[in-house]
């Protein structure tokens, strides 16, 4: 029997996954906008590119501690 769906009680109960490949030009704005809407959410960026996206994410982690 399937479990009933429940709504998150806080934004700490929300995880957002952002797939990324060579998004150096747009990842800063994308992540910033997500945190503007969901400031307490856990945000996971999965980067498989070869550009500077990973460095930008690393820098953003200083401002957003729930960014992985």
Secondary structure, DSSP 8 states (H G I E B T S, - for coil): --------SSGGG-EEEEEESS-TTTHHHHHHHHHHH-TT-EEEEEE--SSSHHHHHHHHTTT-TTB-
